[in-house]
Amino acid sequence: MATYVRASDASALRELVEATGRHADVAFRAGISPVRLSQVLNGASPVIPLQQAAKLEDVLGVPHGTFFVVDDPAASPELIGPYLARGDATDEEDDGASGAA
């Protein structure tokens, strides 16, 4: 069963894709159809398989989880670690900062 992730910031993702090259070229290198990439970038269908998201982020040269968050809370923690919502990490940092004050 595939694990799915959701685009968390489609506009920033779109900007980076456009800066990287033509949509069709980026899609080809990521193994995604240009139509599918367009759907993700436009927010029409922002949920894609984790493996496609990881490959797209590899092509764009960003860490896994930069533009996508997990859409399947039952997925393996080892697999989805980088894709957990960044709000969780921010809360932990805030807790640490408030404990030191």
C-alpha positions in Angstrom: 0.0 0.0 0.0 1.4 3.4 -1.0 2.0 6.2 1.4 0.8 9.6 0.2 2.0 13.1 1.0 0.4 16.5 0.4 2.0 19.6 -1.0 2.3 22.0 1.9 3.4 25.1 -0.1 2.4 24.7 -3.7 3.4 28.3 -4.6 6.9 28.0 -3.3 7.2 24.6 -5.0 6.0 26.1 -8.3 8.6 28.9 -8.0 11.4 26.5 -7.5 10.3 24.2 -10.3 10.2 27.3 -12.6 13.6 28.4 -11.5 15.0 24.9 -12.0 13.7 24.5 -15.6 10.8 23.7 -17.8 8.0 21.8 -16.0 8.2 19.0 -18.5 12.0 18.6 -17.9 11.6 18.6 -14.1 8.7 16.2 -14.4 10.7 13.8 -16.6 13.7 13.8 -14.3 11.3 13.1 -11.3 9.5 10.3 -13.1 6.2 12.2 -12.9 4.0 13.1 -15.9 4.0 16.8 -16.8 0.2 16.8 -16.3 0.5 15.4 -12.8 3.2 17.9 -11.9 1.0 20.7 -13.1 -1.9 19.4 -10.9 0.3 19.4 -7.9 1.8 22.9 -8.6 -1.7 24.4 -9.2 -3.2 22.8 -6.1 -5.8 20.9 -8.2 -4.5 17.6 -6.9 -1.8 18.2 -4.3 -1.6 14.6 -2.9 1.0 12.3 -4.5 2.8 9.1 -3.5 5.7 9.6 -1.1 8.2 8.1 -3.5 7.2 10.6 -6.2 7.5 13.5 -3.8 10.9 12.3 -2.6 12.2 12.0 -6.2 10.8 15.5 -7.1 12.6 17.0 -4.0 15.8 15.1 -5.0 15.5 16.7 -8.5 15.0 20.1 -7.0 17.9 19.6 -4.6 16.0 20.2 -1.4 15.7 17.9 1.7 12.8 15.4 1.8 9.9 17.0 3.5 10.6 20.5 2.3 7.5 20.8 0.2 5.4 17.8 1.3 3.8 16.6 4.5 2.5 13.1 5.3 -1.2 12.5 4.4 -1.3 9.0 6.0 -0.8 9.1 9.8 -0.7 5.2 9.8 2.4 5.1 7.7 5.7 3.8 9.0 7.6 6.4 11.1 10.9 5.4 9.5 9.6 6.1 6.0 7.7 9.3 6.8 10.0 10.9 9.3 11.1 13.8 7.0 7.6 14.4 5.9 6.0 15.0 9.3 4.4 18.4 9.6 7.0 21.0 10.5 4.6 22.4 13.1 5.6 19.5 15.4 9.3 20.4 15.1 8.6 24.0 15.8 6.5 23.2 18.9 9.4 21.1 20.2 11.9 23.9 19.6 9.6 26.4 21.3 9.2 24.1 24.3 13.0 23.9 24.6 13.4 27.6 24.3 10.8 28.3 27.0 12.4 25.8 29.3 15.8 27.6 29.0 14.3 31.1 29.8 
